[in-house]
Amino acid sequence: MKLHVFSKSLFVALLAFFTATSVHAQSNPTPAGKTTRTEKKQKHEDRYAKELNLTEDQKARFKKIDDDYRAQAKEKRAEKRWKWPGSGRKK
């Protein structure tokens, strides 16, 4: 009887612990003081636009070129991942 009660309370305690830690992990995705990639990218774009005295049209073209380059680079990385030795090769 005591073992049954102990195992139930251990299960409930572990369940509560893992639930609390997962909720905490989801509620604070970035630590205070750290910037996200999106914020860094925006700072990067703003800094170059200011240094180069870009017009709004030039800023829009720069953003489009930068986004296109990122998409192409992402595709290339994905292709490269599939060409590694031993991954999906047929003998």
C-alpha positions in Angstrom: 0.0 0.0 0.0 2.8 2.4 1.0 4.7 1.6 -2.2 1.6 2.3 -4.3 1.1 5.7 -2.7 4.8 6.5 -3.0 4.8 5.7 -6.7 1.7 7.8 -7.4 3.2 10.8 -5.5 6.5 10.4 -7.3 4.7 10.3 -10.6 2.8 13.5 -9.8 5.9 15.2 -8.5 7.8 14.4 -11.7 4.9 15.4 -13.9 4.6 18.8 -12.0 8.4 19.4 -12.3 8.5 18.7 -16.1 5.4 20.7 -16.7 6.8 23.7 -14.8 10.2 23.6 -16.5 8.6 23.4 -20.0 6.3 26.3 -19.3 9.2 28.3 -18.0 11.3 27.5 -21.1 8.5 28.6 -23.4 7.7 31.8 -21.6 11.3 33.3 -21.9 12.6 32.5 -25.4 15.4 35.1 -25.3 17.3 36.1 -22.2 17.1 39.7 -21.2 19.7 41.9 -22.9 20.1 39.6 -26.0 18.8 40.5 -29.4 17.1 38.1 -31.8 18.3 37.4 -35.3 15.5 39.5 -36.7 16.5 42.5 -34.6 20.2 42.1 -35.6 19.2 41.9 -39.3 17.1 45.1 -38.9 20.0 46.9 -37.2 22.3 45.7 -40.0 19.9 47.1 -42.7 19.4 50.4 -40.9 23.1 50.9 -40.3 24.0 50.4 -44.0 21.0 52.6 -45.1 22.2 55.4 -42.9 25.9 55.1 -43.8 25.1 55.0 -47.6 22.3 57.7 -47.4 19.9 55.4 -49.2 16.5 56.6 -50.4 13.4 54.6 -49.6 13.4 53.0 -53.0 17.1 52.0 -52.6 16.3 50.5 -49.2 13.5 48.4 -50.6 15.8 47.1 -53.4 18.5 46.4 -50.9 16.1 44.4 -48.8 14.8 42.4 -51.8 18.4 41.6 -52.9 19.3 40.6 -49.4 16.2 38.4 -48.9 16.8 36.7 -52.3 20.4 36.0 -51.4 19.4 34.5 -48.1 16.8 32.3 -49.8 19.4 31.1 -52.4 22.0 30.4 -49.6 19.4 28.4 -47.7 18.6 26.3 -50.7 22.3 25.6 -51.3 22.8 24.6 -47.7 19.8 22.2 -48.0 21.2 20.7 -51.2 24.7 20.3 -49.7 23.2 18.5 -46.7 21.8 15.8 -48.9 25.1 15.2 -50.7 27.1 14.1 -47.7 28.7 10.7 -48.0 26.6 7.8 -46.7 23.3 9.7 -46.7 20.9 8.1 -49.1 23.4 6.5 -51.4 22.3 3.4 -53.3 24.8 0.7 -53.8 
